[in-house]
Amino acid sequence: MSVRHALLALLNEGPKYGLQLREEFEARTGEVWPLNVGQVYTTLQRLERDGLIESDDDAEPGPQKGFRITAAGADELAGWLRTPPDLASPPRDELVIKILIAVRLPGVDVHEVIQAHRRYLVELMQQWTRLKDEEGDLDLSLGLVVDAELYRLDSVVRWLDTADGRLKRAALEPPVPAKTPTGPQLRRRVGIRR
């Protein structure tokens, strides 16, 4: 999550104080991602240093100091909004790593590990669904965040199911060992260019 760009977006609407930015950030993100006020002021200092925002020069640092976006900040925000995140390489996912390690660990039932995580994810999905049913229609930001989280969790559950099936098939029909491609070879294999 880019706090830097979120603050630029809020300032793009007009001048604001630091505490106001924190409150509006939390409200706009469905109050799912609390923001430390120290993080807000540190980010504002960096944005000002980089020439992306300006502050009231005569005001003392603190809750009454106002900030506004500069033309360079508006350009930075516009570029960020239109630039897709780098998703070419898979993220380092703790659950994926855990399953990959469990597969090779003697005495570990990888299917049991998968099912424990699957149960947990389904419980999380139920909690998010309850939250959506209770408050999702009242708060657009919260509804969007909950939808995104439900889709993300669903994809992880589906991956676990696929991994479990692949591992069961592999136990019945061990694959012929193949040379595992590395870095650039793997990217070429899936058609990713750098």
N, C-alpha and C positions, 0 to 999 in steps of 0.2 A: 504494500500500500504506500502511495506517495503522499505523505503529509505535506511535503513541499508544494506539490501541484494542487492539492486540495485547498491549501491556504491561498494560493494564487487565484483559484477559482472563486473562493469566497470574496476576496478583495476585488475581483473583477466586477462584482456587483456594486461596489462602492467602498469608501473608507470604513475601517473597523478597528476596534481596540483588540488587544490580545485575548482577554477573557471572553469577549464577544465571539472571536474566531473559534475558540475552543468549544463554546456552547453550540455554535452553529454547526461546527464539524460533527459533533456528536449527534445533534438532531438530524442532520442530513444523512448520516450513516446508520440511522435507525437505532442509535445509542448502543450499537453492538461493539464498536471499537472505541473504548474510552481513551481520551487523549490527556496526557499529563501536561499541566500548564507550563512546566519547565521545558518540555519538548516544543511547545508552541513558540515560546520566546526564543529558544535556541534556533529554531527553524527561521523565525522572523529575522533574527540577526544575520543569519547566513544569506537569506534572500535580499536583505538590504545591502550587505557586503557585495553581493553579486550584481547589484544594480537592478534587481527585478521588482523591488518595492522601495517606497520612500516612507519616512516617518516624520512626525512633527518634530522638527529639530529642537525646538525650545522646550519640549515636554521632557520631564524626567522619565527614565525607564520605569515601566510598571504598568498598572492596569489602565491608566488614563492616556497613555501614549497611543496616538492614532497611526494607522498604516494605510497606505494606498498603493495600488499597483502602478508600475511604470509601463511605458510602451514596450520595453524589452521584456517585461514580465508578461504582458499580454501575448507577445509573440511566443514566448516560452510555453505558456499555457496552451495556445492554439496548436503548437507543434506536438506537445505531449498528448493532447486529446486525439490527434489524428495518427499518431504513430503506434502501430500494434506492438504489444510487448513481445520480447524475444522468447518465443516458445519452441524454437528449433530443437533445442536439446531438452530431454526430460528433466524436470526438477529433481533434486535429491530428496526423495520421499522416504521418510523413516519407515513407513509400513512396507514399502517395496523392499527396502534393504533388509528389514527384519525377516520377511518371507524368504528372500534369497539366501540369507544366512541359515535360517531354520532348515531349509532343504538339505544342506550339507552337514548339519550338526548331528553327530551320532546320539541316539537315544531321544531325539526330539520328534514328536509326531506333528509334522508340519500341517496336517489336516486339522488337528486340534487347535493349533495356533491360528489358522485361518478362521475357523469357526468362532473362536473367542473374539477375534477382532470384528468379525461379521455381526455377531450379536450386539456388540458395543455400538457399531455404526447404525444398526437398525434402531436401537434405543435412542440414539441421538436424533435420527430422522423423525422418530415419534415425538420427541421433545420439540423439535423445530416445527413440526406440523401443528402441534398444540398451540405454540406461540403464534403461528400464522393464523390459525382459526380464531384465536382470542383477540389479536391485535393487528393482524396483517392488512385487513381492509381499512383500518382506521389510520394507518401510517404507511404512506406509499414507500418511503425509504426502507422501512423495516420489512415490508412485504417483498421488495426487490432483493434485499439482502437474504431473507429467508429462502426465497425461490432459488437464488444462486447456491446457497449452502445445501439445499435439498438435492439439487442437480449434482453438485460436487460429491456429496455423500453417496448418492445413488450410483454414480460412476465408479466409486471406490468399491462398493459392494459388488457391482457387476464384475469388476476386475478380480476381486477375491474369488468369486464363483468361477470365473474363467481359469484363474490360476489353479484352483482346486481341481477342476476337471482335467486340465493339462497335466498336472502332477499325477493324477490317478491313471491317465492313459499312458504316461511315461513309465509308470511302475509296471504296467502290463506289457508294454512294448518298448523296451529301452531303445532310445534313438541311437543311430550310428554317430559316433563322436565326429564332430565337425570343428574345423578351425573357427574360433570365435573372432569375428572382426573387432578391431579396436578403433578408437576415436574417429579419424578421418575415413577409415574403411567403412565403419558403421554408418556414418553420415552419408557416404556415397551410396551405400546399400539401400537406404530409405529415401534417397533423392534430396538430401538437405545440402544446401550450398552455404559456404561461409565466405 
